[in-house]
Amino acid sequence: IKAAAAEAAARRTIRAAAAGRAAKEATAAAEREIKLAAAEAAAAREIEAAAVVRAAKSATATAEAAAARGIKVAAAEAAAAKEIEAAAVVRAAKSATAAAEAGAAREIKAAAAVRASKAAARQIEATTTARIARAVSESEAAAKTTAAARSGTVVSAGAATRGIEATAGARAFKSAAAAESTAADAEAEAAIAGLGMFGEIVEPGEAAIAALGSFVEPAAAPPPVSAPEPVAVPVRSMTPPSGVPLRPPPAALAALQRASSNAMRSAAPRDPTKIPSIPPRPIPSPLPAPPLPAPKPIAVGSQVPTAQLAVSGRLGVTLAQLDAATTIDDACDAIMAFAAKRWSAALLLDVDGTSATGRRGHGAQISDDLAQWIVMTMDEPSLLQTAFSFSEVAKLTPERHGDVEDRLQRLLGMARAPSATAIIVGDKPAMLLAVGDAQGEDLQTATADLERLALGASAALTRLRRR
């Protein structure tokens, strides 16, 4: 019995030990499963957290890119507004300068006309004086001849008539000269009064007249007044031969009386239509153009003329040509004429949906004929796509670009610093302009010139397409 009891106890002990081992193994397995589940849950939570972090970073990057684009667009709009305002100020200044120059030119012309009128009046007065002196001399000679006739010398009736006619002509000429001088003075006063339009100037001063002396031809000096030649009067000698009384014969006395009566009748008031006509007043010759001012030395501290100033001048001329363009081809001609002098290569494209077709070209690898066969798509990353999408000057080549960018780079001659911009009409790009390296090292100035050129072209195309 004791052995059986011990055997039963041993079996129970064995079974208990086996059950304990089994329980321990189950517990260990359960603990491993619990730990594995906990690790998987932690890994899932980490993956979810990483996904949330990546989503947050992506959203932040998208927001930052949108904000940067908005800032660039706002800066571009502000720069465009400033450029337009500056161009308006420049145009207003040019208009005011042109008006001032036109007013000054009119003043100079009016003063010159007054001076020329006065010189012509002085010349007419001198000529009139000489003619009056000559007429008076002839009248005195005629009077002497008449007196000689009355004293007993026989004179022809024509000589006496000429003397009386000379006296009457001198009087008429004197009155006509006085009237003409009065008219010249009135004309000069009218010209002087016309200067009141340009300011408070009523009459040019002596300094202004002296300054205008080099612009007006000097009046011709009056011809020298020579003493009148003695009138050759045919006089018949009345010296009688010896033995003849000194009293003239009755026939000679009768002829002398008839000549005197005829001369007295011719001295009566004459027909006004027979008064000698006054020669017209000479028209002054055209005034010569004023000489060009001598070049002034550059003042200390002022900007020395540079190539950039010449480029700015050409850009101003181009913007003026765009303002005056009457067709789209004229506008494209002005754009490419400036681009050909500013950059090593240029390509102008027409935008049609999501593609661009070449219109004009310049450079070693491209021409106008070749440009018309070029078609670029806006679906691949490139300078053209950046300019098309953001409507600003694109200067950075995308890192992951395709065949479009490679083709564009070859057309631009593998430029070191290419750029592109969009020409906006309304709210959409109408054209794209891609350029190569600038003629010079100042890339910032070249970019500003490209922006100004695009703004001027946008304004011109908008105006032309509204027609």
ROZA-941222 format. One record per residue (C-alpha): residue number from 1; x, y, z. Coordinates in steps of 0.25 Angstrom, whole numbers, plus 5000, padded with zeros to 4 digits. Each point is the difference from the previous one (the first is absolute). Layout:
{pos:NUM, xx:X, yy:Y, zz:Z}
...
//
This chain:
{pos:1, xx:5000, yy:5000, zz:5000}
{pos:2, xx:5011, yy:5010, zz:5004}
{pos:3, xx:5007, yy:4997, zz:4987}
{pos:4, xx:4988, yy:5002, zz:4992}
{pos:5, xx:4997, yy:5013, zz:5007}
{pos:6, xx:5014, yy:5004, zz:4998}
{pos:7, xx:4999, yy:4996, zz:4985}
{pos:8, xx:4987, yy:5008, zz:4999}
{pos:9, xx:5006, yy:5012, zz:5007}
{pos:10, xx:5012, yy:4999, zz:4990}
{pos:11, xx:4991, yy:5000, zz:4988}
{pos:12, xx:4992, yy:5012, zz:5006}
{pos:13, xx:5013, yy:5007, zz:5002}
{pos:14, xx:5004, yy:4997, zz:4986}
{pos:15, xx:4987, yy:5004, zz:4994}
{pos:16, xx:5001, yy:5013, zz:5008}
{pos:17, xx:5014, yy:5003, zz:4996}
{pos:18, xx:4995, yy:4997, zz:4985}
{pos:19, xx:4988, yy:5009, zz:5002}
{pos:20, xx:5009, yy:5011, zz:5006}
{pos:21, xx:5010, yy:4999, zz:4988}
{pos:22, xx:4988, yy:5001, zz:4991}
{pos:23, xx:4994, yy:5011, zz:5007}
{pos:24, xx:5014, yy:5007, zz:5000}
{pos:25, xx:5001, yy:4998, zz:4985}
{pos:26, xx:4986, yy:5005, zz:4997}
{pos:27, xx:5003, yy:5012, zz:5009}
{pos:28, xx:5013, yy:5002, zz:4992}
{pos:29, xx:4993, yy:4999, zz:4987}
{pos:30, xx:4989, yy:5009, zz:5004}
{pos:31, xx:5011, yy:5010, zz:5005}
{pos:32, xx:5007, yy:4999, zz:4987}
{pos:33, xx:4987, yy:5002, zz:4992}
{pos:34, xx:4997, yy:5012, zz:5008}
{pos:35, xx:5014, yy:5006, zz:4998}
{pos:36, xx:4999, yy:4997, zz:4985}
{pos:37, xx:4986, yy:5007, zz:5000}
{pos:38, xx:5005, yy:5012, zz:5007}
{pos:39, xx:5012, yy:5001, zz:4991}
{pos:40, xx:4992, yy:5000, zz:4988}
{pos:41, xx:4990, yy:5010, zz:5006}
{pos:42, xx:5012, yy:5009, zz:5003}
{pos:43, xx:5006, yy:4998, zz:4986}
{pos:44, xx:4986, yy:5004, zz:4994}
{pos:45, xx:4999, yy:5012, zz:5009}
{pos:46, xx:5014, yy:5004, zz:4995}
{pos:47, xx:4996, yy:4998, zz:4986}
{pos:48, xx:4987, yy:5008, zz:5001}
{pos:49, xx:5008, yy:5011, zz:5007}
{pos:50, xx:5010, yy:5001, zz:4989}
{pos:51, xx:4989, yy:5000, zz:4990}
{pos:52, xx:4994, yy:5012, zz:5007}
{pos:53, xx:5013, yy:5007, zz:5001}
{pos:54, xx:5003, yy:4998, zz:4985}
{pos:55, xx:4986, yy:5005, zz:4997}
{pos:56, xx:5002, yy:5012, zz:5009}
{pos:57, xx:5013, yy:5003, zz:4993}
{pos:58, xx:4994, yy:4999, zz:4986}
{pos:59, xx:4989, yy:5009, zz:5004}
{pos:60, xx:5010, yy:5010, zz:5006}
{pos:61, xx:5009, yy:5000, zz:4988}
{pos:62, xx:4987, yy:5001, zz:4991}
{pos:63, xx:4996, yy:5012, zz:5008}
{pos:64, xx:5014, yy:5006, zz:5000}
{pos:65, xx:5001, yy:4999, zz:4985}
{pos:66, xx:4986, yy:5006, zz:4998}
{pos:67, xx:5004, yy:5011, zz:5009}
{pos:68, xx:5013, yy:5002, zz:4992}
{pos:69, xx:4993, yy:5001, zz:4987}
{pos:70, xx:4990, yy:5010, zz:5006}
{pos:71, xx:5012, yy:5008, zz:5005}
{pos:72, xx:5007, yy:5000, zz:4986}
{pos:73, xx:4987, yy:5003, zz:4993}
{pos:74, xx:4997, yy:5012, zz:5009}
{pos:75, xx:5015, yy:5004, zz:4999}
{pos:76, xx:4999, yy:4999, zz:4985}
{pos:77, xx:4986, yy:5008, zz:5000}
{pos:78, xx:5006, yy:5011, zz:5008}
{pos:79, xx:5013, yy:5001, zz:4992}
{pos:80, xx:4991, yy:5000, zz:4987}
{pos:81, xx:4992, yy:5011, zz:5007}
{pos:82, xx:5012, yy:5008, zz:5003}
{pos:83, xx:5006, yy:4998, zz:4986}
{pos:84, xx:4986, yy:5005, zz:4994}
{pos:85, xx:5000, yy:5012, zz:5010}
{pos:86, xx:5015, yy:5003, zz:4996}
{pos:87, xx:4997, yy:4999, zz:4985}
{pos:88, xx:4988, yy:5010, zz:5002}
{pos:89, xx:5008, yy:5009, zz:5008}
{pos:90, xx:5011, yy:5000, zz:4989}
{pos:91, xx:4990, yy:5002, zz:4989}
{pos:92, xx:4994, yy:5012, zz:5008}
{pos:93, xx:5013, yy:5006, zz:5002}
{pos:94, xx:5004, yy:4998, zz:4985}
{pos:95, xx:4986, yy:5006, zz:4996}
{pos:96, xx:5003, yy:5012, zz:5010}
{pos:97, xx:5014, yy:5002, zz:4994}
{pos:98, xx:4995, yy:4999, zz:4986}
{pos:99, xx:4990, yy:5011, zz:5003}
{pos:100, xx:5010, yy:5009, zz:5007}
{pos:101, xx:5009, yy:4998, zz:4988}
{pos:102, xx:4989, yy:5003, zz:4990}
{pos:103, xx:4997, yy:5012, zz:5008}
{pos:104, xx:5014, yy:5005, zz:5001}
{pos:105, xx:5002, yy:4997, zz:4985}
{pos:106, xx:4987, yy:5009, zz:4997}
{pos:107, xx:5005, yy:5011, zz:5009}
{pos:108, xx:5014, yy:5000, zz:4992}
{pos:109, xx:4993, yy:4999, zz:4987}
{pos:110, xx:4991, yy:5012, zz:5004}
{pos:111, xx:5011, yy:5008, zz:5005}
{pos:112, xx:5008, yy:4997, zz:4988}
{pos:113, xx:4989, yy:5004, zz:4991}
{pos:114, xx:4999, yy:5013, zz:5008}
{pos:115, xx:5014, yy:5003, zz:4998}
{pos:116, xx:5000, yy:4997, zz:4985}
{pos:117, xx:4987, yy:5008, zz:4999}
{pos:118, xx:5008, yy:5012, zz:5006}
{pos:119, xx:5012, yy:4998, zz:4992}
{pos:120, xx:4991, yy:5000, zz:4987}
{pos:121, xx:4993, yy:5012, zz:5005}
{pos:122, xx:5014, yy:5007, zz:5002}
{pos:123, xx:5005, yy:4996, zz:4986}
{pos:124, xx:4987, yy:5005, zz:4994}
{pos:125, xx:5001, yy:5013, zz:5007}
{pos:126, xx:5015, yy:5001, zz:4996}
{pos:127, xx:4996, yy:4997, zz:4985}
{pos:128, xx:4988, yy:5010, zz:5001}
{pos:129, xx:5009, yy:5011, zz:5006}
{pos:130, xx:5010, yy:4998, zz:4988}
{pos:131, xx:4989, yy:5000, zz:4990}
{pos:132, xx:4994, yy:5013, zz:5006}
{pos:133, xx:5014, yy:5006, zz:5000}
{pos:134, xx:5002, yy:4997, zz:4986}
{pos:135, xx:4986, yy:5005, zz:4996}
{pos:136, xx:5003, yy:5013, zz:5008}
{pos:137, xx:5013, yy:5001, zz:4993}
{pos:138, xx:4993, yy:4999, zz:4986}
{pos:139, xx:4989, yy:5009, zz:5005}
{pos:140, xx:5011, yy:5011, zz:5004}
{pos:141, xx:5006, yy:4998, zz:4986}
{pos:142, xx:4987, yy:5002, zz:4993}
{pos:143, xx:4997, yy:5012, zz:5008}
{pos:144, xx:5014, yy:5006, zz:4997}
{pos:145, xx:4997, yy:4997, zz:4985}
{pos:146, xx:4986, yy:5007, zz:5001}
{pos:147, xx:5007, yy:5012, zz:5007}
{pos:148, xx:5010, yy:5000, zz:4989}
{pos:149, xx:4989, yy:5000, zz:4989}
{pos:150, xx:4993, yy:5011, zz:5007}
{pos:151, xx:5013, yy:5008, zz:5000}
{pos:152, xx:5001, yy:5000, zz:4985}
{pos:153, xx:5005, yy:4986, zz:4996}
{pos:154, xx:4992, yy:4992, zz:4991}
{pos:155, xx:4997, yy:4986, zz:5006}
{pos:156, xx:4992, yy:4989, zz:4994}
{pos:157, xx:4986, yy:4997, zz:5005}
{pos:158, xx:5004, yy:4986, zz:5003}
{pos:159, xx:5010, yy:5003, zz:5010}
{pos:160, xx:4991, yy:5009, zz:5008}
{pos:161, xx:4989, yy:4990, zz:5000}
{pos:162, xx:5010, yy:4989, zz:5005}
{pos:163, xx:5004, yy:5009, zz:5012}
{pos:164, xx:4986, yy:5002, zz:5004}
{pos:165, xx:4996, yy:4986, zz:4999}
{pos:166, xx:5013, yy:4996, zz:5008}
{pos:167, xx:4995, yy:5010, zz:5011}
{pos:168, xx:4986, yy:4994, zz:5000}
{pos:169, xx:5006, yy:4985, zz:5000}
{pos:170, xx:5009, yy:5004, zz:5011}
{pos:171, xx:4988, yy:5004, zz:5008}
{pos:172, xx:4992, yy:4988, zz:4997}
{pos:173, xx:5011, yy:4991, zz:5003}
{pos:174, xx:5002, yy:5007, zz:5013}
{pos:175, xx:4986, yy:4998, zz:5004}
{pos:176, xx:5000, yy:4985, zz:4995}
{pos:177, xx:5013, yy:4997, zz:5008}
{pos:178, xx:4994, yy:5006, zz:5013}
{pos:179, xx:4987, yy:4991, zz:4998}
{pos:180, xx:5009, yy:4988, zz:4998}
{pos:181, xx:5009, yy:5003, zz:5012}
{pos:182, xx:4987, yy:5002, zz:5008}
{pos:183, xx:4995, yy:4986, zz:4995}
{pos:184, xx:5014, yy:4993, zz:5004}
{pos:185, xx:4999, yy:5006, zz:5014}
{pos:186, xx:4986, yy:4995, zz:5002}
{pos:187, xx:5004, yy:4986, zz:4995}
{pos:188, xx:5012, yy:5000, zz:5009}
{pos:189, xx:4991, yy:5004, zz:5012}
{pos:190, xx:4990, yy:4989, zz:4997}
{pos:191, xx:5012, yy:4990, zz:5000}
{pos:192, xx:5005, yy:5005, zz:5013}
{pos:193, xx:4986, yy:4999, zz:5006}
{pos:194, xx:4999, yy:4986, zz:4995}
{pos:195, xx:5011, yy:4997, zz:5010}
{pos:196, xx:4990, yy:5002, zz:5011}
{pos:197, xx:4995, yy:4986, zz:4998}
{pos:198, xx:5012, yy:4993, zz:5005}
{pos:199, xx:5001, yy:5007, zz:5013}
{pos:200, xx:5001, yy:5014, zz:5006}
{pos:201, xx:5010, yy:5005, zz:4989}
{pos:202, xx:4994, yy:5012, zz:4993}
{pos:203, xx:5012, yy:5004, zz:4992}
{pos:204, xx:5014, yy:4994, zz:4999}
{pos:205, xx:5011, yy:5007, zz:5008}
{pos:206, xx:5013, yy:5005, zz:4994}
{pos:207, xx:5007, yy:4988, zz:5006}
{pos:208, xx:4991, yy:4990, zz:4992}
{pos:209, xx:5001, yy:5008, zz:4988}
{pos:210, xx:5015, yy:5000, zz:5001}
{pos:211, xx:5000, yy:4985, zz:5002}
{pos:212, xx:4992, yy:4999, zz:4988}
{pos:213, xx:5010, yy:5007, zz:4992}
{pos:214, xx:5007, yy:4988, zz:4995}
{pos:215, xx:4987, yy:4994, zz:4995}
{pos:216, xx:4995, yy:5012, zz:4991}
{pos:217, xx:5007, yy:5004, zz:4987}
{pos:218, xx:5005, yy:5014, zz:5002}
{pos:219, xx:4993, yy:5010, zz:4991}
{pos:220, xx:5006, yy:5005, zz:4988}
{pos:221, xx:5006, yy:5013, zz:5000}
{pos:222, xx:4993, yy:5011, zz:4992}
{pos:223, xx:5007, yy:5004, zz:4987}
{pos:224, xx:5008, yy:5012, zz:5001}
{pos:225, xx:4993, yy:5013, zz:4996}
{pos:226, xx:5008, yy:5006, zz:4988}
{pos:227, xx:4998, yy:5014, zz:4996}
{pos:228, xx:4990, yy:5001, zz:4989}
{pos:229, xx:5006, yy:5002, zz:4986}
{pos:230, xx:4997, yy:5013, zz:4994}
{pos:231, xx:4988, yy:5000, zz:4990}
{pos:232, xx:5005, yy:5002, zz:4986}
{pos:233, xx:4991, yy:5011, zz:4995}
{pos:234, xx:5001, yy:5004, zz:4985}
{pos:235, xx:5002, yy:5015, zz:5001}
{pos:236, xx:5001, yy:5008, zz:4988}
{pos:237, xx:5010, yy:5011, zz:5000}
{pos:238, xx:4994, yy:5014, zz:4999}
{pos:239, xx:5013, yy:5007, zz:4999}
{pos:240, xx:4998, yy:5009, zz:4988}
{pos:241, xx:5010, yy:5002, zz:4990}
{pos:242, xx:5007, yy:5014, zz:5000}
{pos:243, xx:4991, yy:5011, zz:4995}
{pos:244, xx:4987, yy:4993, zz:5005}
{pos:245, xx:4993, yy:5006, zz:5012}
{pos:246, xx:4999, yy:4991, zz:5012}
{pos:247, xx:4985, yy:4999, zz:5001}
{pos:248, xx:4995, yy:4987, zz:4995}
{pos:249, xx:4991, yy:4999, zz:4988}
{pos:250, xx:4985, yy:5000, zz:5001}
{pos:251, xx:4999, yy:4986, zz:4996}
{pos:252, xx:5009, yy:4995, zz:5010}
{pos:253, xx:4993, yy:5008, zz:5011}
{pos:254, xx:4986, yy:4994, zz:4995}
{pos:255, xx:5006, yy:4985, zz:5001}
{pos:256, xx:5006, yy:5003, zz:5014}
{pos:257, xx:4986, yy:5005, zz:5005}
{pos:258, xx:4993, yy:4988, zz:4994}
{pos:259, xx:5010, yy:4990, zz:5007}
{pos:260, xx:4998, yy:5007, zz:5013}
{pos:261, xx:4985, yy:5000, zz:4999}
{pos:262, xx:5000, yy:4985, zz:4997}
{pos:263, xx:5009, yy:4997, zz:5012}
{pos:264, xx:4991, yy:5008, zz:5009}
{pos:265, xx:4988, yy:4992, zz:4995}
{pos:266, xx:5007, yy:4987, zz:5002}
{pos:267, xx:5003, yy:5004, zz:5015}
{pos:268, xx:4985, yy:4999, zz:5003}
{pos:269, xx:4994, yy:4989, zz:5008}
{pos:270, xx:5004, yy:4987, zz:4992}
{pos:271, xx:4992, yy:4987, zz:4999}
{pos:272, xx:5003, yy:4991, zz:5012}
{pos:273, xx:5001, yy:4988, zz:4991}
{pos:274, xx:5012, yy:5006, zz:4994}
{pos:275, xx:5008, yy:5001, zz:5013}
{pos:276, xx:5012, yy:4991, zz:5000}
{pos:277, xx:4997, yy:4986, zz:5006}
{pos:278, xx:5007, yy:4997, zz:5013}
{pos:279, xx:5009, yy:4987, zz:4998}
{pos:280, xx:4995, yy:4989, zz:5010}
{pos:281, xx:5007, yy:4998, zz:5013}
{pos:282, xx:5011, yy:4989, zz:4999}
{pos:283, xx:4997, yy:4987, zz:5006}
{pos:284, xx:5011, yy:4997, zz:5010}
{pos:285, xx:5007, yy:4987, zz:4997}
{pos:286, xx:4997, yy:4988, zz:5009}
{pos:287, xx:5007, yy:4999, zz:5013}
{pos:288, xx:5012, yy:4991, zz:5001}
{pos:289, xx:4999, yy:4988, zz:5010}
{pos:290, xx:5006, yy:5003, zz:5013}
{pos:291, xx:5014, yy:4993, zz:5002}
{pos:292, xx:5000, yy:4987, zz:5008}
{pos:293, xx:5005, yy:5003, zz:5014}
{pos:294, xx:5015, yy:4995, zz:5003}
{pos:295, xx:5001, yy:4987, zz:5008}
{pos:296, xx:5001, yy:5003, zz:5015}
{pos:297, xx:5010, yy:4994, zz:5009}
{pos:298, xx:4995, yy:4989, zz:5009}
{pos:299, xx:4998, yy:5006, zz:5014}
{pos:300, xx:5007, yy:4995, zz:5012}
{pos:301, xx:4991, yy:4989, zz:5007}
{pos:302, xx:4991, yy:4998, zz:4988}
{pos:303, xx:4998, yy:4987, zz:4994}
{pos:304, xx:5010, yy:4997, zz:4988}
{pos:305, xx:4993, yy:4994, zz:4988}
{pos:306, xx:5001, yy:4985, zz:4999}
{pos:307, xx:4995, yy:4989, zz:4992}
{pos:308, xx:4989, yy:4997, zz:5009}
{pos:309, xx:4995, yy:5015, zz:4998}
{pos:310, xx:5000, yy:4996, zz:4985}
{pos:311, xx:4992, yy:4988, zz:5003}
{pos:312, xx:4990, yy:5007, zz:5008}
{pos:313, xx:4999, yy:5010, zz:4989}
{pos:314, xx:4997, yy:4989, zz:4990}
{pos:315, xx:4990, yy:4994, zz:5009}
{pos:316, xx:4993, yy:5014, zz:5001}
{pos:317, xx:4999, yy:5001, zz:4985}
{pos:318, xx:4995, yy:4985, zz:4999}
{pos:319, xx:4989, yy:5004, zz:5010}
{pos:320, xx:4996, yy:5012, zz:4992}
{pos:321, xx:5000, yy:4991, zz:4987}
{pos:322, xx:4991, yy:4990, zz:5007}
{pos:323, xx:4990, yy:5012, zz:5004}
{pos:324, xx:5000, yy:5004, zz:4986}
{pos:325, xx:4998, yy:4986, zz:4994}
{pos:326, xx:4988, yy:4999, zz:4991}
{pos:327, xx:5001, yy:4985, zz:4997}
{pos:328, xx:5005, yy:4988, zz:5008}
{pos:329, xx:5011, yy:4997, zz:4990}
{pos:330, xx:5005, yy:5015, zz:5003}
{pos:331, xx:5000, yy:4997, zz:5015}
{pos:332, xx:5008, yy:4986, zz:4998}
{pos:333, xx:5010, yy:5008, zz:4991}
{pos:334, xx:5002, yy:5010, zz:5011}
{pos:335, xx:5002, yy:4989, zz:5011}
{pos:336, xx:5010, yy:4992, zz:4991}
{pos:337, xx:5008, yy:5012, zz:4996}
{pos:338, xx:5003, yy:5003, zz:5015}
{pos:339, xx:5002, yy:4985, zz:5003}
{pos:340, xx:5010, yy:4999, zz:4989}
{pos:341, xx:5009, yy:5011, zz:5006}
{pos:342, xx:4998, yy:4996, zz:5015}
{pos:343, xx:5001, yy:4985, zz:5000}
{pos:344, xx:5008, yy:4990, zz:4992}
{pos:345, xx:4988, yy:4992, zz:4996}
{pos:346, xx:4985, yy:5002, zz:5001}
{pos:347, xx:4987, yy:4991, zz:4996}
{pos:348, xx:4986, yy:5006, zz:5000}
{pos:349, xx:4989, yy:4990, zz:5000}
{pos:350, xx:4985, yy:5001, zz:4999}
{pos:351, xx:4992, yy:4993, zz:5011}
{pos:352, xx:4988, yy:4991, zz:4996}
{pos:353, xx:4994, yy:4992, zz:5011}
{pos:354, xx:5011, yy:4992, zz:5007}
{pos:355, xx:5010, yy:5001, zz:4988}
{pos:356, xx:5008, yy:5011, zz:4994}
{pos:357, xx:5004, yy:5002, zz:4985}
{pos:358, xx:5012, yy:5008, zz:4996}
{pos:359, xx:4998, yy:5014, zz:4993}
{pos:360, xx:5013, yy:5007, zz:5000}
{pos:361, xx:5015, yy:4996, zz:5003}
{pos:362, xx:5013, yy:5006, zz:5001}
{pos:363, xx:5014, yy:4993, zz:5003}
{pos:364, xx:5010, yy:4991, zz:4994}
{pos:365, xx:4991, yy:4988, zz:5001}
{pos:366, xx:4987, yy:5006, zz:4997}
{pos:367, xx:4994, yy:5009, zz:4990}
{pos:368, xx:4986, yy:5005, zz:4996}
{pos:369, xx:4998, yy:4989, zz:4990}
{pos:370, xx:5004, yy:4990, zz:5009}
{pos:371, xx:4992, yy:5005, zz:5012}
{pos:372, xx:4987, yy:4998, zz:4992}
{pos:373, xx:5003, yy:4985, zz:5000}
{pos:374, xx:5002, yy:4999, zz:5016}
{pos:375, xx:4989, yy:4995, zz:5009}
{pos:376, xx:5002, yy:4999, zz:5015}
{pos:377, xx:4990, yy:4993, zz:5010}
{pos:378, xx:4997, yy:5006, zz:5013}
{pos:379, xx:4998, yy:4986, zz:5007}
{pos:380, xx:5015, yy:4998, zz:5003}
{pos:381, xx:5009, yy:5007, zz:5010}
{pos:382, xx:5007, yy:5012, zz:4993}
{pos:383, xx:5003, yy:5014, zz:5000}
{pos:384, xx:4988, yy:5003, zz:4991}
{pos:385, xx:4991, yy:4992, zz:5009}
{pos:386, xx:5005, yy:5008, zz:5012}
{pos:387, xx:4997, yy:5013, zz:4993}
{pos:388, xx:4987, yy:4995, zz:4995}
{pos:389, xx:4995, yy:4995, zz:5013}
{pos:390, xx:5005, yy:5012, zz:5009}
{pos:391, xx:4999, yy:5011, zz:4990}
{pos:392, xx:5014, yy:5005, zz:5005}
{pos:393, xx:5014, yy:5000, zz:4995}
{pos:394, xx:5006, yy:4986, zz:5001}
{pos:395, xx:5015, yy:4999, zz:5003}
{pos:396, xx:5002, yy:4986, zz:5006}
{pos:397, xx:5000, yy:4988, zz:4991}
{pos:398, xx:4992, yy:4989, zz:5007}
{pos:399, xx:5008, yy:4988, zz:5005}
{pos:400, xx:4991, yy:4989, zz:4995}
{pos:401, xx:4998, yy:5006, zz:4986}
{pos:402, xx:4997, yy:4992, zz:4987}
{pos:403, xx:5002, yy:5001, zz:4985}
{pos:404, xx:4993, yy:5014, zz:4999}
{pos:405, xx:5011, yy:5007, zz:5009}
{pos:406, xx:5011, yy:4993, zz:4993}
{pos:407, xx:4995, yy:5005, zz:4986}
{pos:408, xx:4998, yy:5014, zz:5006}
{pos:409, xx:5014, yy:5000, zz:5005}
{pos:410, xx:5006, yy:4996, zz:4987}
{pos:411, xx:4992, yy:5010, zz:4992}
{pos:412, xx:5005, yy:5011, zz:5010}
{pos:413, xx:5014, yy:4996, zz:4997}
{pos:414, xx:5002, yy:4993, zz:5014}
{pos:415, xx:5000, yy:5013, zz:5007}
{pos:416, xx:5006, yy:5001, zz:5014}
{pos:417, xx:4988, yy:5008, zz:5006}
{pos:418, xx:4988, yy:4998, zz:4991}
{pos:419, xx:4986, yy:5006, zz:5004}
{pos:420, xx:4986, yy:5001, zz:4995}
{pos:421, xx:4988, yy:5008, zz:5003}
{pos:422, xx:4985, yy:5001, zz:4996}
{pos:423, xx:4993, yy:5011, zz:4992}
{pos:424, xx:4987, yy:5001, zz:5007}
{pos:425, xx:4987, yy:5004, zz:4992}
{pos:426, xx:4988, yy:5001, zz:5009}
{pos:427, xx:5003, yy:4990, zz:5011}
{pos:428, xx:5007, yy:4989, zz:4991}
{pos:429, xx:5013, yy:4999, zz:4994}
{pos:430, xx:4999, yy:5003, zz:4985}
{pos:431, xx:5015, yy:4999, zz:4997}
{pos:432, xx:5013, yy:4995, zz:5006}
{pos:433, xx:5013, yy:5006, zz:4998}
{pos:434, xx:5013, yy:4992, zz:5003}
{pos:435, xx:5014, yy:5006, zz:5000}
{pos:436, xx:5014, yy:4996, zz:5001}
{pos:437, xx:5012, yy:5007, zz:5007}
{pos:438, xx:4999, yy:5015, zz:5001}
{pos:439, xx:5010, yy:5009, zz:4993}
{pos:440, xx:5007, yy:5003, zz:5013}
{pos:441, xx:5003, yy:4995, zz:5014}
{pos:442, xx:4988, yy:5007, zz:5007}
{pos:443, xx:4990, yy:4989, zz:5001}
{pos:444, xx:4991, yy:5008, zz:5009}
{pos:445, xx:4999, yy:5011, zz:4990}
{pos:446, xx:4997, yy:4991, zz:4989}
{pos:447, xx:4989, yy:4993, zz:5008}
{pos:448, xx:4994, yy:5014, zz:5003}
{pos:449, xx:5001, yy:5003, zz:4985}
{pos:450, xx:4993, yy:4987, zz:4996}
{pos:451, xx:4989, yy:5004, zz:5010}
{pos:452, xx:4998, yy:5014, zz:4995}
{pos:453, xx:5000, yy:4994, zz:4985}
{pos:454, xx:4989, yy:4990, zz:5004}
{pos:455, xx:4992, yy:5011, zz:5007}
{pos:456, xx:5001, yy:5009, zz:4987}
{pos:457, xx:4996, yy:4988, zz:4991}
{pos:458, xx:4988, yy:4996, zz:5009}
{pos:459, xx:4995, yy:5014, zz:4999}
{pos:460, xx:5002, yy:5001, zz:4985}
{pos:461, xx:4994, yy:4987, zz:4997}
{pos:462, xx:4988, yy:5003, zz:5009}
{pos:463, xx:4997, yy:5013, zz:4993}
{pos:464, xx:5002, yy:4993, zz:4986}
{pos:465, xx:4991, yy:4988, zz:5003}
{pos:466, xx:4989, yy:5009, zz:5005}
{pos:467, xx:4998, yy:5005, zz:4986}
//
